[in-house]
Amino acid sequence: MRSLKILLPVIILTSLSILAQDAASTTPSETKQAPAQVYVYRYKQFVGAALAPSVYCDDVQLARMDNGRYFVATIAAGKHTFRSNDAQSGIERDLQPGQEYFLRVEIASGFMKGHGRLVVVPREQAGYELKSDKLKPLDAGKVMDKARVSVEPVHLAEPAAAPVATQPTPSAQTGPKLVPASASEATVKGVTIKDSTGGVGTDSITSDQISWGEAARRNKRPQPTR
């Protein structure tokens, strides 16, 4: 009985430690395995309207693409190949977890009949083209891989707008500094001011400190009449 009381806490602590390790090890793996979303669509056009080329992922048929239709495939993250029924044309892509990718099916003319080819489309362009009222979800009967292909209507979220740079508020200290008028006059040391007659007389002033303005005013005094 005493040994059981000693072993019971040890067993509980060991079990809790194992559960914590399992939780820590599975969380990064689940985040890494988040699937990517691949949007596949085809213009509604007169040329090749009767054709329904297949779309493959890693040589597994996803669906047959009708004219003016689209579908969304949920693909595991990692390296994959995509192609249509033209085996000479394909796309290799390393899909990132949780990211969106866009492929457009185009009809290439051939000797006997046209073939489908896939083209990678930037999100900005695909977001505009998928808004067309001429595009509709693919019929469920054209889907081959029902586990990964969805024919639900697409509503793409608008990408986040880039932040607008704001101009800094002008500080009260910016701009030219105002200088008092009294400070605009430079101080001159050891200047002798002569009187209006040109000689040094009683009006002569020798100062160790006098301003330029004062010197100018004294030199501009009117000359006395003789």
C-alpha positions in Angstrom: 0.0 0.0 0.0 2.8 2.4 0.9 4.6 1.6 -2.4 1.4 2.3 -4.3 1.2 5.8 -2.8 4.8 6.5 -3.9 4.4 5.2 -7.4 1.1 7.0 -8.2 2.5 10.6 -8.3 5.4 9.4 -10.4 3.0 7.8 -12.9 0.9 10.9 -13.1 3.9 13.2 -13.7 5.2 10.9 -16.4 1.9 10.9 -18.2 1.6 14.7 -18.1 5.2 15.0 -19.5 4.4 12.7 -22.4 1.2 14.6 -23.3 3.1 17.9 -23.3 5.8 16.6 -25.6 3.2 15.2 -28.0 1.4 18.6 -28.1 4.6 20.5 -28.7 5.7 18.1 -31.5 2.4 18.1 -33.4 1.7 21.8 -33.4 4.5 22.9 -35.9 3.7 19.9 -38.1 0.1 20.9 -38.4 1.0 24.5 -39.2 3.5 23.4 -41.9 0.9 21.1 -43.5 -1.7 23.9 -44.0 -2.9 23.4 -47.6 -2.7 25.9 -50.5 -5.6 27.1 -52.6 -5.3 26.8 -56.4 -7.8 28.7 -58.5 -8.3 27.4 -62.0 -10.5 29.2 -64.6 -11.1 29.5 -68.3 -12.3 32.5 -70.3 -15.7 32.2 -72.0 -14.7 32.4 -75.7 -16.1 31.2 -79.0 -12.9 29.5 -80.1 -12.8 25.9 -78.8 -16.1 26.4 -76.9 -17.0 22.7 -77.4 -13.7 21.4 -75.9 -13.4 20.5 -72.2 -9.7 19.9 -71.6 -8.7 18.1 -68.4 -6.6 19.7 -65.6 -4.1 17.5 -63.8 -2.1 17.8 -60.6 0.8 15.4 -60.4 -0.8 13.4 -63.3 -4.0 13.0 -61.3 -7.0 14.4 -63.0 -8.8 17.1 -61.0 -11.6 18.1 -63.4 -12.5 18.7 -67.0 -12.7 22.5 -67.7 -15.7 23.7 -69.6 -15.8 27.1 -71.4 -16.3 30.0 -69.1 -16.0 28.0 -65.8 -13.7 27.9 -62.7 -13.0 25.7 -59.7 -10.8 25.8 -56.6 -8.4 22.9 -55.7 -7.1 22.4 -52.1 -3.6 21.1 -52.6 -1.2 20.0 -49.8 1.8 22.3 -49.4 5.0 21.2 -51.3 6.2 20.7 -54.8 3.6 19.8 -57.4 3.2 19.8 -61.2 0.1 21.1 -63.0 -0.8 20.6 -66.7 -3.7 20.2 -69.0 -4.1 17.7 -71.9 -1.1 19.2 -73.7 1.7 17.0 -72.2 4.4 19.3 -73.6 3.2 22.3 -71.5 3.1 22.3 -67.7 3.9 24.1 -64.5 6.1 23.1 -61.6 5.4 25.0 -58.4 6.4 24.7 -54.7 3.2 25.6 -53.0 3.5 27.4 -49.7 1.2 26.7 -46.8 -2.0 28.8 -46.8 -1.1 30.7 -50.0 -3.3 31.3 -53.0 -2.3 30.5 -56.7 -4.1 31.2 -59.9 -4.0 29.2 -63.2 -5.8 30.0 -66.4 -6.7 27.4 -69.0 -6.1 28.4 -72.6 -6.9 26.6 -75.8 -4.0 26.1 -78.2 -4.8 25.1 -81.8 -3.6 21.8 -83.0 -3.5 19.7 -86.2 -6.6 17.6 -85.4 -8.1 19.5 -82.4 -7.2 22.1 -79.8 -5.4 21.3 -76.6 -5.6 22.9 -73.2 -2.6 24.7 -71.6 -2.2 26.3 -68.2 -0.8 29.8 -67.6 0.2 31.2 -64.3 -1.7 34.5 -63.6 -0.7 37.1 -61.0 -3.3 37.6 -58.2 -4.0 41.2 -59.2 -5.0 40.1 -62.7 -6.8 36.9 -61.7 -8.8 38.9 -59.1 -10.1 41.2 -61.8 -10.8 38.4 -64.3 -12.7 36.2 -61.8 -15.1 39.0 -61.2 -16.5 38.7 -64.7 -20.2 37.8 -64.8 -19.4 35.5 -67.7 -17.5 33.1 -65.4 -19.5 30.5 -63.4 -18.5 27.6 -61.1 -17.8 24.4 -62.9 -20.6 21.8 -63.0 -20.1 19.1 -60.3 -20.4 16.4 -63.0 -17.1 17.6 -64.5 -15.2 17.1 -61.2 -13.1 14.0 -61.0 -11.2 14.6 -57.7 -14.1 15.4 -55.5 -11.9 15.3 -52.3 -9.8 18.2 -53.4 -11.9 20.2 -55.9 -14.6 22.7 -54.8 -17.1 24.3 -57.2 -18.5 26.8 -54.7 -18.7 30.4 -55.8 -15.5 32.3 -55.4 -15.3 35.5 -53.3 -11.7 36.7 -53.2 -10.8 38.9 -50.3 -9.3 42.3 -51.3 -5.6 42.5 -50.6 -4.6 44.7 -47.7 -3.8 48.2 -48.8 -0.3 49.5 -48.2 0.0 52.0 -45.4 0.0 55.6 -46.5 3.1 57.5 -45.5 2.2 60.6 -43.4 4.1 63.8 -43.6 5.7 64.9 -40.4 4.0 67.8 -38.6 6.0 71.0 -39.0 7.7 71.9 -35.8 7.6 75.3 -34.3 11.3 75.4 -34.5 11.5 74.8 -38.3 12.1 77.6 -40.8 14.3 80.6 -40.5 15.0 82.0 -37.1 14.0 85.6 -36.4 16.7 87.7 -35.0 15.9 90.9 -33.0 16.8 94.2 -34.7 19.2 95.2 -31.9 21.2 92.0 -32.5 21.6 92.8 -36.2 24.2 95.5 -35.4 27.7 94.1 -35.1 29.8 95.3 -32.2 33.0 97.0 -33.2 35.9 97.5 -30.8 38.4 100.4 -30.9 36.7 102.5 -33.6 37.3 106.3 -33.8 34.3 108.3 -35.1 35.3 111.7 -36.7 33.2 114.8 -36.8 31.6 116.1 -40.0 34.6 118.4 -40.7 36.8 115.4 -41.1 39.1 116.1 -38.2 39.2 114.6 -34.8 37.7 117.1 -32.4 35.5 117.2 -29.5 32.9 115.1 -31.3 35.5 112.4 -31.8 34.6 109.2 -29.9 36.9 106.4 -29.2 35.2 103.5 -27.7 36.1 100.0 -26.8 32.6 98.9 -27.8 30.3 100.7 -30.3 27.8 99.3 -32.9 28.0 99.7 -36.7 24.6 101.4 -36.7 25.8 104.1 -34.2 28.9 104.6 -36.3 26.8 105.1 -39.5 24.5 107.6 -37.8 27.3 109.7 -36.5 29.1 109.9 -39.8 25.9 111.1 -41.6 25.4 114.2 -39.5 25.0 117.4 -41.7 28.1 119.6 -42.0 27.9 123.1 -40.3 27.9 126.2 -42.5 30.8 128.6 -42.3 
